[in-house]
Amino acid sequence: METIFGNLQGLKSSQLKQLQRLYHQRIPGDRITTPEFSQRLAAISTEVNQPVCAYINRRGQVIRVGVGTPRQTQIPPMELPRYGAERLSGIRCIATHLKPEPPNEAALTAMALQRLDALVVLNITGTGFTRRGGGATGYVKEAYLAHLTPQESRTLITSPAALKVGESQIQSPSWSISPPLDLDNLADQDLVDLVENLEAEFQREFIAQEVDADHDRVLIVGLMTSEMTPLQFQDNLLELARLVDTAGGDVLQTIQQKRSRIHPQTVVGEGKVQEIALTAQTLGVNLVVFDRDLSPSQVRNLEMQIGIRVVDRTEVILDIFAQRAQSRAGKLQVELAQLEYMQPRLAGRGRTMSRLGGGIGTRGPGETKLETERRAIGQRISRLQKEVTQLQAHRSRLRQRRQHREVPSVALVGYTNAGKSTLLNALTNAEVYTADQLFATLDPTTRRLVIPHGETNEHQEILITDTVGFIHELPASLMDAFRATLEEVTEADALLHLVDLSHPAWLRHIRSVREILAQMPITPGPALVIFNKIDQADSETLALAREEFPLAVFISASQRLGLETLRHRLAQLIQYAVDCG
């Protein structure tokens, strides 16, 4: 039995049978519709006193019948046979409307979301006329033909400069609506000619946009909940844009929503999901990034409704880590973090992965593909965890040798992109990679540094280690995977906590770093706060930092300002740490 979608409440069995018979209709392949089919659809709509939509493929077959408006009966993007910014979906919709008016914006938006070949709206009188032998037949008063048009104003806007998180920049899709037509004029429309011309234009536009196919075209979605301040929310969005940019994506636009709490199925509300899908279609986006962690079911629901790939903030960070890892230890830890992130997300992927779904060839001994994958990943995680444990033991032996030689050690910690590698290079003439990027370096680098002794003022040698940058709400999988690296922090005699004073959220960055340090299994040694990039900070910020942190050191690592003061304060810190230890 063919399925009828939409609002079926109050329908009689005879009316449902009439709707089901629509599936047996066939429209000529080069025609949008026929007068006979349109009248029949209108007759049924009149009888049930509701709008009715019939979705037809390019072979002229009715593939979906829905009771309701085009918005209420639309096909989820993931169920469309073809979907993409460079072409149409291969399906047209013939819809009835109970009021004599042109297609409304909701219907046109549904057309854009599904990238329909065409939308026909049949306005019916609602009274109809009586056929011989009885039975109401709907009368089509007028018809409208609508279709998408290429939007030449669409341009590729690269991130992060295009990210104006305080402004709404939602672009509307472009469409064309015919004047009122009678059924004969509508039947004369050549579907093949219309579709071929439109798709040729879409293809040209798509190729013009795909200047750099290696870059994801990204739409960021931010949700502001009651526990966040507007400033925190904006900082989060700007940071996510930097993360996407660092991962190699181009942020085309940001969509925001304010809710008291997240929607359990889709994070944002239903209307906002529609807005995201429409914006993604309009801009030719191929990736949607949410500013928070998503559950596997939320990702699945969002991808079904939006039609393109959806990832969360953690997945973006993992992608950056995978790109940045250079050493074997770094690659090992990144793979472990990715697998630990992936493992719980294997659940809920449906019965398509199962060999036990029933039927010939599926019964008997065996296990589902899902279970096989989960077990394989579990085994790989176990092996990686053993290797990470061996890595911890190796680092521990190195630290014991240093301690045996009584060489004090200092760890550089701080929010990502605070300038730790630049400072290490400035102090030790090292050649650690530096860039104005988040997580530019992952692998810890240890260098020797000669500073004056805290009491005798004689030269003494210490070891200074550059560690992985921190970020607020550092994913738990990363914390666990990088425990071998983070132990450099807990085992150091003292810490240098570097802060980017030029960043608007520098106070929040300090709190985030301190929260992560507080989660360490071993309490780290004493820390000296160092404010970096003072050459880029304004005088008001400098004054506030001096007032809030009177014992801090103020430097510019890139300009080599304040480094001598830092060496003397570092000597005092080491002396204090050794005396207390």
C-alpha positions as CSV (number, residue, x, y, z in Angstrom):
1,M,0.0,0.0,0.0
2,E,1.4,3.4,-1.0
3,T,2.1,5.7,1.9
4,I,0.2,9.0,2.4
5,F,2.1,11.7,4.3
6,G,0.9,14.7,6.3
7,N,-2.3,15.4,8.3
8,L,-4.5,12.4,7.9
9,Q,-6.8,13.0,10.8
10,G,-10.5,12.8,10.0
11,L,-10.0,11.3,6.6
12,K,-12.4,8.6,5.5
13,S,-11.1,5.3,4.1
14,S,-12.6,6.2,0.7
15,Q,-10.7,9.4,0.7
16,L,-7.4,7.7,1.6
17,K,-8.0,5.2,-1.3
18,Q,-8.4,8.2,-3.7
19,L,-5.1,9.6,-2.5
20,Q,-3.4,6.2,-2.9
21,R,-4.7,5.9,-6.5
22,L,-2.7,9.0,-7.4
23,Y,0.4,6.8,-7.2
24,H,-0.9,5.0,-10.3
25,Q,-1.0,8.1,-12.4
26,R,1.6,8.8,-15.0
27,I,2.5,12.2,-16.5
28,P,4.3,12.5,-19.9
29,G,8.0,13.0,-19.2
30,D,8.2,16.3,-21.0
31,R,5.1,17.9,-19.4
32,I,5.0,19.5,-15.9
33,T,1.4,18.2,-15.4
34,T,-1.8,17.5,-17.4
35,P,-5.2,19.2,-17.1
36,E,-6.7,15.8,-16.1
37,F,-4.2,15.1,-13.3
38,S,-4.5,18.7,-12.0
39,Q,-8.3,18.4,-11.9
40,R,-8.2,15.1,-10.2
41,L,-5.8,16.5,-7.5
42,A,-8.1,19.5,-7.0
43,A,-11.1,17.2,-6.7
44,I,-9.6,15.2,-3.9
45,S,-8.4,18.4,-2.2
46,T,-11.9,19.8,-2.4
47,E,-13.4,16.7,-0.9
48,V,-11.0,16.4,2.0
49,N,-11.0,20.2,2.4
50,Q,-7.2,20.4,2.8
51,P,-4.3,21.2,0.6
52,V,-2.8,18.1,-1.2
53,C,0.7,17.8,-2.7
54,A,1.9,15.3,-5.3
55,Y,5.6,14.8,-5.9
56,I,6.5,13.6,-9.4
57,N,9.9,12.4,-10.7
58,R,11.3,13.1,-14.2
59,R,9.8,9.8,-15.5
60,G,6.4,11.2,-14.7
61,Q,5.8,8.8,-11.8
62,V,4.1,10.0,-8.6
63,I,6.6,9.1,-5.8
64,R,5.0,10.9,-2.8
65,V,1.5,12.1,-1.9
66,G,1.0,14.4,1.1
67,V,-2.0,16.0,2.8
68,G,-0.9,19.5,3.7
69,T,1.1,22.4,2.3
70,P,4.4,22.0,0.5
71,R,6.1,23.1,3.7
72,Q,4.3,20.4,5.7
73,T,4.8,17.6,3.2
74,Q,8.3,18.3,2.0
75,I,10.8,15.5,1.4
76,P,13.8,15.4,3.8
77,P,17.0,16.3,1.8
78,M,18.6,13.0,2.7
79,E,15.7,11.1,1.0
80,L,15.9,13.0,-2.2
81,P,17.5,11.0,-5.1
82,R,19.9,13.8,-6.0
83,Y,20.9,16.8,-4.0
84,G,23.5,19.6,-4.5
85,A,24.0,23.2,-5.2
86,E,24.9,22.6,-8.8
87,R,21.7,20.8,-9.8
88,L,18.0,20.3,-9.1
89,S,16.6,17.3,-7.3
90,G,14.7,15.8,-10.2
91,I,11.3,16.1,-8.5
92,R,8.5,18.5,-9.1
93,C,5.6,19.3,-6.8
94,I,1.9,19.8,-7.8
95,A,0.2,21.4,-4.8
96,T,-3.4,22.6,-4.3
97,H,-4.2,25.8,-2.4
98,L,-7.6,26.7,-0.9
99,K,-7.2,30.5,-1.3
100,P,-7.0,32.4,-4.6
101,E,-3.5,33.8,-4.2
102,P,0.1,33.3,-5.6
103,P,2.5,30.8,-3.9
104,N,3.4,32.1,-0.4
105,E,6.9,32.3,1.0
106,A,6.6,29.1,3.0
107,A,5.8,27.1,-0.2
108,L,8.6,28.8,-2.1
109,T,11.1,28.1,0.7
110,A,10.1,24.4,0.7
111,M,10.8,24.4,-3.0
112,A,14.2,25.9,-2.4
113,L,15.1,23.5,0.4
114,Q,14.2,20.5,-1.8
115,R,15.7,22.1,-4.9
116,L,12.6,21.1,-6.8
117,D,12.5,21.2,-10.6
118,A,9.3,23.2,-10.3
119,L,6.4,24.0,-8.0
120,V,2.9,24.2,-9.4
121,V,0.2,25.8,-7.1
122,L,-3.4,25.1,-8.1
123,N,-5.8,27.6,-6.6
124,I,-9.2,25.9,-6.2
125,T,-12.6,27.4,-5.6
126,G,-13.5,25.0,-2.8
127,T,-17.0,24.4,-4.1
128,G,-16.4,22.4,-7.3
129,F,-19.0,21.2,-9.6
130,T,-21.0,17.9,-9.7
131,R,-20.0,15.2,-12.1
132,R,-22.7,13.1,-13.7
133,G,-23.5,10.3,-11.3
134,G,-22.5,12.3,-8.2
135,G,-19.3,13.2,-6.5
136,A,-17.6,16.5,-6.1
137,T,-14.9,17.5,-8.6
138,G,-12.5,20.3,-7.7
139,Y,-12.4,23.3,-10.0
140,V,-9.0,24.9,-10.6
141,K,-9.5,28.6,-10.7
142,E,-5.9,29.4,-11.7
143,A,-2.4,28.0,-11.6
144,Y,1.0,29.4,-10.8
145,L,4.3,27.9,-11.9
146,A,7.4,28.6,-9.8
147,H,11.0,27.5,-10.1
148,L,14.4,28.4,-8.7
149,T,16.7,30.8,-10.6
150,P,20.5,31.1,-10.5
151,Q,21.7,33.6,-7.9
152,E,24.7,35.3,-9.5
153,S,25.1,37.6,-6.5
154,R,26.3,34.6,-4.5
155,T,30.0,35.1,-3.8
156,L,32.6,33.2,-1.8
157,I,33.4,35.2,1.4
158,T,36.5,33.9,3.1
159,S,36.8,33.7,6.9
160,P,37.3,35.1,9.4
161,A,36.8,38.7,8.2
162,A,33.4,37.8,6.8
163,L,32.2,36.6,10.2
164,K,30.0,39.4,11.5
165,V,28.5,37.6,14.4
166,G,26.4,40.6,15.5
167,E,24.6,41.0,12.1
168,S,22.1,38.9,10.2
169,Q,23.2,38.3,6.7
170,I,20.8,35.6,5.6
171,Q,20.5,35.6,1.9
172,S,17.2,34.7,0.3
173,P,17.0,32.2,-2.5
174,S,16.2,33.4,-5.9
175,W,13.0,32.2,-7.6
176,S,10.6,33.0,-10.4
177,I,6.8,32.9,-10.3
178,S,4.7,33.0,-13.4
179,P,1.5,35.1,-13.8
180,P,-1.8,33.2,-13.3
181,L,-2.1,30.4,-15.9
182,D,-5.0,28.2,-17.0
183,L,-4.6,24.5,-17.1
184,D,-4.0,24.4,-20.9
185,N,-1.3,27.0,-20.8
186,L,0.3,25.1,-17.8
187,A,0.2,21.8,-19.8
188,D,2.0,23.5,-22.7
189,Q,5.1,24.2,-20.5
190,D,8.1,22.1,-21.6
191,L,9.6,20.6,-18.5
192,V,12.7,19.2,-20.2
193,D,13.6,22.6,-21.7
194,L,13.0,24.4,-18.4
195,V,15.1,21.9,-16.3
196,E,18.0,21.7,-18.8
197,N,18.4,25.5,-19.0
198,L,18.2,25.9,-15.3
199,E,20.7,23.2,-14.5
200,A,23.2,24.6,-17.1
201,E,23.0,27.9,-15.3
202,F,23.4,26.3,-11.8
203,Q,26.4,24.3,-13.0
204,R,28.1,27.5,-14.3
205,E,27.4,29.3,-11.1
206,F,28.6,26.3,-9.0
207,I,31.9,26.1,-11.0
208,A,32.5,29.8,-10.5
209,Q,32.1,29.4,-6.8
210,E,34.3,26.3,-6.5
211,V,37.5,28.4,-6.9
212,D,39.2,26.4,-4.2
213,A,37.7,22.9,-3.9
214,D,40.1,21.9,-1.1
215,H,38.3,24.3,1.3
216,D,35.1,23.5,3.0
217,R,32.4,26.1,2.6
218,V,31.2,26.4,6.2
219,L,28.1,27.7,7.9
220,I,28.6,28.2,11.7
221,V,25.6,27.8,14.0
222,G,25.7,29.3,17.5
223,L,23.2,28.7,20.3
224,M,23.1,31.2,23.2
225,T,21.6,29.6,26.4
226,S,20.5,31.2,29.6
227,E,23.8,30.5,31.4
228,M,25.9,32.4,28.9
229,T,26.5,36.1,28.7
230,P,26.3,37.9,25.3
231,L,30.0,38.6,25.5
232,Q,30.9,34.9,26.2
233,F,28.6,33.9,23.3
234,Q,30.3,36.2,20.8
235,D,33.8,35.2,22.0
236,N,32.8,31.5,21.5
237,L,31.6,32.2,17.9
238,L,34.7,34.2,17.0
239,E,36.9,31.4,18.4
240,L,35.0,28.8,16.5
241,A,35.5,30.8,13.3
242,R,39.2,30.9,14.0
243,L,39.2,27.1,14.6
244,V,37.4,26.5,11.3
245,D,39.8,28.9,9.5
246,T,42.8,27.0,11.1
247,A,41.3,23.6,10.0
248,G,41.2,25.0,6.4
249,G,37.5,26.0,6.0
250,D,36.0,29.2,4.7
251,V,33.3,30.6,7.0
252,L,30.6,32.0,4.8
253,Q,28.1,33.0,7.4
254,T,27.0,32.6,11.0
255,I,23.4,31.8,12.2
256,Q,22.5,32.4,15.9
257,Q,19.7,31.5,18.1
258,K,18.8,32.3,21.7
259,R,17.0,29.6,23.7
260,S,16.6,28.9,27.4
261,R,17.9,25.4,26.8
262,I,19.0,23.2,23.9
263,H,16.4,21.3,21.8
264,P,17.0,17.6,22.6
265,Q,16.6,16.4,19.0
266,T,18.1,19.2,16.9
267,V,19.9,21.6,19.4
268,V,18.1,24.6,17.8
269,G,14.4,24.9,17.1
270,E,12.6,23.5,14.1
271,G,12.2,26.9,12.4
272,K,15.9,27.6,12.8
273,V,16.8,24.2,11.3
274,Q,14.8,25.2,8.2
275,E,16.7,28.5,8.1
276,I,20.0,26.7,8.3
277,A,19.0,24.4,5.5
278,L,17.8,27.2,3.3
279,T,20.9,29.3,4.0
280,A,23.2,26.3,3.2
281,Q,21.3,25.9,-0.1
282,T,21.5,29.6,-1.0
283,L,25.3,29.9,-0.2
284,G,26.3,26.5,-1.6
285,V,27.6,25.4,1.9
286,N,29.0,21.9,2.2
287,L,29.6,21.8,6.0
288,V,27.6,23.0,9.0
289,V,29.6,23.5,12.3
290,F,27.8,23.9,15.7
291,D,29.5,25.8,18.5
292,R,28.9,22.9,21.0
293,D,29.2,19.2,21.3
294,L,26.5,17.2,19.6
295,S,25.1,13.8,20.4
296,P,25.1,11.1,17.7
297,S,21.3,11.3,17.4
298,Q,21.4,15.1,17.1
299,V,24.0,14.9,14.2
300,R,21.8,12.3,12.5
301,N,18.6,14.4,12.9
302,L,20.3,17.5,11.7
303,E,21.9,15.9,8.6
304,M,18.6,14.3,7.7
305,Q,16.9,17.7,7.7
306,I,19.7,19.9,6.4
307,G,21.0,17.5,3.8
308,I,24.7,18.2,4.3
309,R,27.5,17.1,6.7
310,V,27.1,18.4,10.3
311,V,30.0,18.5,12.8
312,D,30.6,19.9,16.3
313,R,33.3,22.0,17.9
314,T,35.2,18.9,19.2
315,E,35.4,17.4,15.7
316,V,36.9,20.6,14.3
317,I,39.6,20.6,17.1
318,L,40.3,16.9,16.4
319,D,40.8,17.7,12.7
320,I,43.3,20.5,13.5
321,F,45.2,18.2,15.8
322,A,45.3,15.5,13.1
323,Q,46.8,18.1,10.7
324,R,49.3,19.5,13.2
325,A,50.7,16.2,14.7
326,Q,54.2,15.7,13.5
327,S,55.9,13.3,15.8
328,R,54.9,9.6,16.3
329,A,53.8,10.5,19.8
330,G,51.6,13.3,18.6
331,K,50.0,11.1,15.8
332,L,49.5,8.3,18.3
333,Q,47.7,10.6,20.8
334,V,45.5,12.2,18.0
335,E,44.4,8.8,16.7
336,L,43.5,7.8,20.2
337,A,41.4,10.9,20.8
338,Q,39.6,10.5,17.4
339,L,38.8,6.8,18.1
340,E,37.5,7.6,21.7
341,Y,35.4,10.4,20.1
342,M,34.1,8.1,17.4
343,Q,33.3,5.0,19.5
344,P,30.1,6.2,21.2
345,R,28.9,7.7,17.9
346,L,28.8,4.2,16.3
347,A,25.5,3.6,18.1
348,G,22.2,4.5,16.5
349,R,23.3,4.2,12.9
350,G,20.3,2.1,12.0
351,R,19.7,-1.4,10.8
352,T,21.4,-0.8,7.5
353,M,24.7,-1.9,9.1
354,S,23.2,-5.1,10.5
355,R,23.5,-8.6,9.1
356,L,20.7,-9.8,11.4
357,G,17.9,-7.9,9.9
358,G,16.0,-11.1,8.9
359,G,15.5,-12.8,5.5
360,I,17.5,-15.3,3.4
361,G,21.2,-15.1,4.0
362,T,21.0,-13.2,7.2
363,R,20.2,-15.8,9.8
364,G,22.5,-18.0,11.7
365,P,25.8,-17.4,13.5
366,G,27.4,-14.0,13.1
367,E,27.3,-10.5,14.4
368,T,26.2,-7.1,13.2
369,K,28.7,-4.9,11.3
370,L,28.1,-2.3,14.0
371,E,29.2,-4.7,16.7
372,T,32.2,-5.7,14.5
373,E,33.3,-2.1,14.0
374,R,32.8,-1.3,17.7
375,R,34.9,-4.3,18.7
376,A,37.6,-3.4,16.2
377,I,37.7,0.2,17.5
378,G,37.8,-1.0,21.1
379,Q,40.8,-3.2,20.3
380,R,42.6,-0.4,18.6
381,I,41.9,1.9,21.5
382,S,43.4,-0.7,23.9
383,R,46.5,-1.0,21.8
384,L,46.9,2.8,21.5
385,Q,46.4,3.2,25.3
386,K,49.2,0.7,25.9
387,E,51.4,2.7,23.6
388,V,50.5,5.9,25.3
389,T,51.3,4.3,28.7
390,Q,54.7,3.3,27.2
391,L,55.2,6.9,26.1
392,Q,54.4,8.1,29.6
393,A,57.0,5.7,31.0
394,H,59.6,6.9,28.5
395,R,58.9,10.6,29.4
396,S,59.0,9.7,33.0
397,R,62.5,8.1,32.6
398,L,63.7,11.3,30.8
399,R,62.3,13.4,33.6
400,Q,64.1,11.2,36.2
401,R,67.4,11.7,34.4
402,R,66.9,15.5,34.5
403,Q,65.9,15.4,38.1
404,H,68.9,13.1,38.9
405,R,71.2,15.8,37.4
406,E,69.2,18.3,39.4
407,V,68.3,20.5,36.4
408,P,65.2,22.6,37.2
409,S,62.4,22.4,34.7
410,V,59.7,25.0,33.7
411,A,56.7,24.3,31.5
412,L,55.1,27.0,29.3
413,V,51.3,26.8,29.5
414,G,48.6,29.1,28.2
415,Y,45.6,29.4,25.9
416,T,46.2,28.4,22.3
417,N,47.8,31.1,20.2
418,A,49.1,33.0,23.3
419,G,52.6,33.0,21.9
420,K,54.3,30.1,23.8
421,S,56.4,28.9,20.8
422,T,57.4,32.5,20.0
423,L,58.6,33.0,23.6
424,L,60.5,29.7,23.6
425,N,62.3,30.8,20.4
426,A,63.0,34.3,21.8
427,L,64.5,32.9,25.0
428,T,66.5,29.9,23.7
429,N,67.0,30.7,20.0
430,A,65.1,27.6,19.2
431,E,63.4,27.1,15.8
432,V,60.0,25.9,16.9
433,Y,57.3,26.4,14.3
434,T,55.2,29.5,15.0
435,A,52.1,30.9,13.3
436,D,49.1,33.1,14.0
437,Q,46.9,30.0,14.3
438,L,45.2,28.0,16.9
439,F,47.2,24.9,18.0
440,A,50.1,25.7,15.7
441,T,52.3,23.2,17.6
442,L,51.1,20.0,19.4
443,D,54.3,18.2,20.2
444,P,56.1,19.3,23.4
445,T,59.5,20.8,22.8
446,T,62.2,21.1,25.5
447,R,65.2,23.4,25.3
448,R,68.0,24.5,27.6
449,L,67.9,28.0,29.0
450,V,70.7,29.8,30.9
451,I,69.4,32.3,33.5
452,P,71.0,34.0,36.6
453,H,70.7,32.1,39.9
454,G,68.0,33.5,42.1
455,E,70.5,34.0,45.1
456,T,74.1,34.0,43.8
457,N,73.3,35.6,40.5
458,E,75.6,33.1,38.8
459,H,74.6,31.4,35.6
460,Q,72.4,28.3,36.0
461,E,70.9,26.0,33.4
462,I,67.2,25.1,33.4
463,L,64.9,23.2,30.9
464,I,61.9,25.0,29.5
465,T,59.2,23.0,27.7
466,D,56.6,24.3,25.2
467,T,53.3,22.4,25.7
468,V,50.1,22.0,23.7
469,G,47.8,25.1,23.9
470,F,44.7,25.0,26.0
471,I,41.2,26.0,25.0
472,H,38.0,26.5,27.0
473,E,36.0,23.3,27.5
474,L,38.9,21.2,26.2
475,P,37.2,18.0,25.1
476,A,37.6,15.1,27.6
477,S,38.9,12.8,24.9
478,L,41.8,15.2,24.2
479,M,42.5,15.6,27.9
480,D,42.8,11.8,28.2
481,A,44.7,11.2,25.0
482,F,47.2,14.0,25.7
483,R,47.9,13.0,29.3
484,A,51.4,12.0,28.4
485,T,52.0,15.5,27.1
486,L,50.2,17.2,29.9
487,E,52.3,15.3,32.4
488,E,55.1,17.7,31.3
489,V,53.0,20.3,33.1
490,T,52.5,18.4,36.3
491,E,56.1,17.2,36.6
492,A,57.7,20.6,36.0
493,D,59.1,22.5,39.0
494,A,57.3,25.7,37.9
495,L,54.9,27.0,35.3
496,L,55.0,30.1,33.1
497,H,51.4,31.0,32.4
498,L,51.4,33.0,29.1
499,V,48.4,35.2,28.4
500,D,47.6,37.1,25.1
501,L,46.8,40.5,26.5
502,S,45.7,41.7,23.0
503,H,42.8,39.3,23.0
504,P,39.5,40.7,24.1
505,A,38.7,37.6,26.2
506,W,42.1,37.4,28.0
507,L,40.5,37.2,31.5
508,R,38.3,34.3,30.4
509,H,41.4,32.6,28.9
510,I,43.2,32.8,32.3
511,R,40.2,31.2,34.0
512,S,40.0,28.5,31.3
513,V,43.7,27.6,31.7
514,R,43.4,27.5,35.5
515,E,40.3,25.3,35.3
516,I,42.3,22.8,33.2
517,L,45.3,22.9,35.5
518,A,42.9,22.2,38.4
519,Q,41.8,19.0,36.7
520,M,45.3,17.6,36.6
521,P,45.9,14.5,38.6
522,I,49.0,16.0,40.2
523,T,48.9,19.6,41.4
524,P,51.3,21.6,39.2
525,G,54.1,23.8,40.7
526,P,53.9,27.5,41.3
527,A,53.1,29.6,38.3
528,L,54.2,33.0,37.1
529,V,51.7,34.9,34.9
530,I,53.2,36.6,31.9
531,F,51.2,39.0,29.7
532,N,52.4,38.7,26.1
533,K,51.7,41.0,23.1
534,I,51.7,44.2,25.1
535,D,52.6,46.0,22.0
536,Q,49.2,45.2,20.6
537,A,47.2,45.9,23.8
538,D,45.7,49.3,24.6
539,S,46.6,51.4,27.6
540,E,43.3,50.7,29.4
541,T,43.8,46.9,29.2
542,L,47.4,47.2,30.4
543,A,46.3,49.3,33.4
544,L,43.6,46.7,34.3
545,A,46.0,43.8,34.0
546,R,48.6,45.5,36.2
547,E,45.9,46.2,38.8
548,E,44.5,42.7,38.7
549,F,47.9,40.9,38.5
550,P,50.5,43.1,40.3
551,L,53.1,40.2,40.3
552,A,52.8,39.5,36.6
553,V,55.5,40.2,34.0
554,F,54.6,42.1,30.8
555,I,56.4,41.3,27.6
556,S,56.2,41.1,23.8
557,A,57.9,37.9,22.7
558,S,57.8,38.8,19.0
559,Q,59.4,42.3,19.7
560,R,61.7,40.9,22.4
561,L,60.4,43.4,25.0
562,G,60.7,42.7,28.7
563,L,62.7,39.4,28.3
564,E,65.5,40.5,30.7
565,T,62.9,41.2,33.4
566,L,61.3,37.8,32.6
567,R,64.7,36.0,33.1
568,H,65.2,37.6,36.5
569,R,61.6,36.8,37.6
570,L,62.0,33.3,36.3
571,A,65.2,32.8,38.4
572,Q,63.2,33.9,41.5
573,L,60.4,31.5,40.6
574,I,62.8,28.6,40.2
575,Q,64.5,29.4,43.5
576,Y,61.1,29.5,45.2
577,A,60.0,26.3,43.6
578,V,63.2,24.4,44.5
579,D,63.2,25.7,48.1
580,C,59.5,24.7,48.6
581,G,60.1,21.4,46.8
